[in-house]
Amino acid sequence: MLEALEATIEPDGTIRLHAPVHLTNARRAVVIILDDEASTVETAVLSEQALAADWNRVEEDAAWAHLQRER
């Protein structure tokens, strides 16, 4: 499973996650360093793959069905 996490990387390389993470074992990670002023579009594109797992579920469709136009 892919999960996007927000973090800050300090000048000395220390990575500080913005929320706690609970894992059952060590995992590999990819770190992408963003500009200080990352655009909303850039952030959305970087998050899309990780969030798609949640967005593309039947339960998610059902939760938002009331906002769909009637056909």
Helices and strands as residue ranges (DSSP letters): E 7-9, E 15-17, H 40-55, H 58-64, G 65-67
